[in-house]
Amino acid sequence: MLKSTQAQQHLPRRTAPRVARSAKSLVLSRRSSSRSASGTAMASSMRKVAILGAAGGIGQPLALLLKMNPFVTNLALYDIANTPGVAADLSHINTSIQVAGYAGDDQLGDALAGCDLVIIPAGVPRKPGMTRDDLFEINAGIVKTLVTACGEHCPNAVINIISNPVNSTVPIAAEVLKAKGVYDPKKVFGVTTLDIVRSNTFLAELKGFDVVETDVPVIGGHAGITILPLLSQATPMADYTAEEIEALTTRIQNAGTEVVEAKDGAGSATLSMAYAAARFAESCLRGMNGEPVFECAYVESSVVEGLDYFASKVKLGPRGAEEVFPVGDLTPFEEECLEKLKPELKSSIEKGIAFGQK
């Protein structure tokens, strides 16, 4: 189990640059890196990244963002169908990243071979009236199958899990890798970055902050009340009324439902999730290259007694999650929310562990 560092007043501020600073800056960043002949970490590190579920609503925009990422060398796109077309489309973009599409069970191993980072958005999306737990029976099996293949073909890769319910699918992945004898708790992440992205956006809108300079730590899990934004530790610092805190916390917790209802049955949060996934992927790649990066993520943890998995700030480095930080000082409201989320998160963790051990 990953051990947390000693308690501290506040969580470290995230240091990773924003992935999608703008379409122009992404392309310029890629152009400048590809033209450089220097021996920088950016140019010298050969990184293969695979997206499992690359033909879906999250997978396609995520693949586009990673095709513009200067830390990626090879991009493997896998899904049950349609990925050769997605790969052909992306291959026309004038960046030096090599793209290949793989479809069907018999090509999964080839997609994963030699991967440094595997991102898993595969599974069915949430529809109006569905909870993340409603997705469990379908997505749990998909994640189990894909992570089994990771354990066989790229056992040392960092794995970023997006497939919901993340509170359960991460424990599933861990149990699968344990059974294969290749589990490294520092390399299995539940991507909760969308909660941070939303928190930063909503807070900046509320207070008139520069969203680029806004940073809200979000702890707990990745569903409903298990999502706990720590507004007391947000930067820039601000004063809030009790009503503002409660309303903003509730909106962040229900933001996924906000999108599902707005799309009126046509899908869930795909574009914002792709952005968040690309941001976390870049942070992992920067960490692999030796740059210390801080992000919130859902990992195996000892931060909260009785919860084997928990989202909090982690330090990313060459070995994955090199440090897991405690939650820091909480307000009475945040302490109350933390107590309320524990039973639901514990139940989701236990459900995932049980499924993973089948």
N, C-alpha and C positions, 0 to 999 in steps of 0.2 A: 504494500500500500504506500502511496506517495505520502510523505510527511510534510506538514506545513512548517513554514518558518516561524520564528518567534513572533508573538503578537506585536502589533505596532499601531500607531495612532490612525494612520490612513493607508489605504492601498496605494501602490505605486501608480503613477500616471502612465497610461498607455503611450508607448514611444514609437509604435509602428506608424509609418506615413499612411495617409489615406490612399487606398488602392485606386479608386476611381476619382482622382482629383478633378479631372474633366477628360473628355474624350481627346481633346487637343494635347493635354499634358501627358496622357498615357502614351499616345503615339510618339510624341517628342521624346519621352523617356526611353521608349523602346528603340527609337531611331538612334539616339545618342549612344545607347549601350551597345547596339549591334555594330556601330561604326568604330567603337573603341577597340584598340589593339592592346590595351594595357592589361596587366595581370591582375585586375581587380577581382574580388570575389564574385561580382556580378558576371563578369565575362568568363571566368575560369571554372565555375561550378557547373557541371553538367547535371541537370535535374530533369528527371522524367516524372510527369504528373499524369495520373489517370483519373478520369471522371466516370463513375459507374452510375448510369442513368443519364447519359449525356444527350439523349434525344428528347428529353422531357422539358417541362416548363421551366425548371430551374437549370437543368443541365445545359441547355443551349446558350442562354445568356451568360452562364458561368464560363462555358468554353470560349465564348467571344472575349470575355474579359481576360482570361488566362492566355489567349492567343496574343494579347498585347502586353503581357507581363514580362519584364526583362529578366526575371529569375527562372523562367521556364525554358528548357531546351527542347524537350519532346512532350507532346500532348497526346495521350491515348484516350480516345472516346469510345466508351462501351455502353451498349444497351441491347435489349433483346431484338431490336430492329431499327432501321433508319439511320444508324450512325455513319455508314459510308457516305451518305448524302450530306450529312452535317459536316463531316470531315472534309469532303470535297469543297463545300461552300467556304469553310474557314480557311482552307489551304490557299485560296486566292488572295487573302489579305497579306499585304507586303510587310510581314515581319519574318524573322529568320526561324521562328519556332516550327518544328516539323510536326505535322498533325497526321494521325492515322485513325481510321475508324474500324471498330470491331463489333460484330453482331452475333448473338447466339452463344449458347453454352460452350460450344467447342472452341470459341475464340477468346474466351475470358482469360485463360492462362496467358496467352500471348499479349493481351492488353496489359496485364499486371507485371509481367516479367521485367525485372530491373527497375521497378518504380521506387522513387524516393518518397512520394506523397500520393495517397489515394483519397479521393473525395467521393463520398457516397450520398447523392441526393435521390437515389432510386426509390421507387415506391409510389403509392397512390396519393394524390393530394387530398386535403380536407375539403369537404363540401358543406354547404349551409346545414346547420343542425348537428354536425358531427363534432365530436371531441377528438383530441389526439389519441385517446384510448380506443376509440372506435376504429382507428387505423391499425391497431396493434396486431390483430390476427394476420393481416395481409403483410404489412411492412416488416413485422418481426421475422417472418420466414425469409423474406427477400434479403434482409440484412444478414441473417445467419448464413445464407448461402454465399453471399458475396464476401463476407469476412472469412469464411472457411477457405475460399479461393485465395484471399490475401495471405492467409497463414501458410498456404502451400507454395505460392509463386513469388511473394515479396514479403517474407516474414519480418524484415527489418524496416519496412516502410512506416512512415507516420500515417495514421488513418484519421480522417476528418469525417465524422458522421453527421449528416444533415437529416436523414430519414426519420420522420416522427413515428412514435413518440420518443424523442431523444432521451428523456428520463429513463426509458426502458431499453432502447436499442443500444446504448453504450454498454450497459451491463451485459447484454446479450453478446456483443462483440468480445468483451473481455472473457466471458466464459468459453466462447468458441476458441479463442487463441490460447487460453489456459489449457484446454483439452489437447491442443496440438503441441503444447510445450514451447510456444513462442511468444507468450504474452509479455509485453513491456508496458507497464502502466503509464510510463512517460510518453508513450507514442500513440495513445488512443484518446481522441478528443470528441466530445459532443460540441458541435458548433452552435454557440448561443449568441454569436456576434450580432445577429439581427436585433436582439433585445437591447444591446448597447447602441446600435445605430439608431433605432427608434427613440430610445431614451434621449440621446444627444439631440436628435431632430426636434422632438416635442419640447424639451426644456429650452432649447434655443429659441423656438417660436414663442414660447410663453414669456420668456424674460428678455427677448430682444438681443440675445447673445450672438456672437459669430459662431456658427455651427462647427466650423473647422477647429475652433479652440475649445469646444465644449466636450467634456468627458464625464460620463456617468458610469460608475461601476455597477454591474448588475450581478447579483449572486443568486444561489439557490438551484433552480432547475430551468426548464424551458417549456413550461406549460402553465397557463392560468396563474393561480395564486402562488405557484412555486417560483415565479419570476419576481425577484425583489430588487428594484432599483434603489441604490443607496444615494438618495438626493443629498443627504447630509455630507457626503464625501465628494460630491460633484464639483467640477471646476468649469467655469469660474464660480466662486462662492456667491451665494445669494440668500436673501431672507425669503421665507415662504410662510404663507398662512397655512393653518391645518387643513383648510379646504383645498388649497392648491396641491398640497402634498398627497392627499387622499385621491383627488381627481386625477392627478398626473400618474400616480402609481396604478390606479385602476385602468387608465387608458393604455399604459404600457403593457399591462398584463393581458388586456383584451385586444391588443392591436392586430393580432392575427385574425380574429373574428371580424374586426372592422373591415379588413380587406376581403375576406370571404363573402361577407354580406354585400359589400360594394360591387363585387364582381357578379353577384346574383346567380351563383351556381356555375359560373364559367371558369372557376379556378380559385386558387389560394394565392398567398404572397409568393410570387416567383421572381420578379425582377429585383425587389429589395433583398430577397434571400440570396439571389445570385451575387449581388453586390457584396453582401455581408460575407458570403462564403469566399469570394475572391479576396477580400480584405484579410480574412483569417489565413487563407492559404499563403498569401504573400508574407504574412507575419511568420508562419512556420518556415517558409523558405529562407527568409532573412535570418531566422534563428539558426537554421542549418548551416548558413554561411558564417556563423560566428558573431552575428550582431545581436546583442541582448534586446529582446522585444517583450513587452508586457501586454497581455490580453486577458480578458475574462474567458473562461472555457469550463465546460462540464467534464470533470475528470475523476478518476479514483482518488479519494481524498480522506484525510483525517481531520479536516477543518471543523466539522460539526459532529459531535459525538452521536453515534447511532445511525449516521448516514454514510454509507461506504462510497457514495458518489455525490459530488457537489460542485456547483459552479462558483468560482471565485477567480481573482487575479492569479495568473501564472506567469512565470518568466520562461520564455521560449529560448532555446539554445540548440547547439548541435545534437544534443541527446533527446530533444523533445521538451517536455515540461520539466525544466531543471529545478524550479522552485514553485511551490504552491503556497500562496499567501493567505493568512487568516482574514477574517472579515473586517477587522478593525473595530473602532468604537461605533456603536449604533445608538440611534435615538430610541426613546421608548416606543414610538410608532413602529420603527424598523424591527425592534426586538419582538414586538407583538406579532408582526407579520412573519418573522422567522419561525416563531413557535407554531403559527398556524400552518405554515407550509410543510413542516416536518412530517406529519402523518401521511399526507398525500405523496410526497416525494419518496418516503420510505416504502410505501406500497408499490409505487412504480418501479423502484429499484428491485424489490423482491420479485416482482412479476417478471422482470427482465432476466434476472439471475436464474429463476426457475425454468424459463423457456430456453435459455442458453445451455442449460445442463441436460436438457432432454436428449 
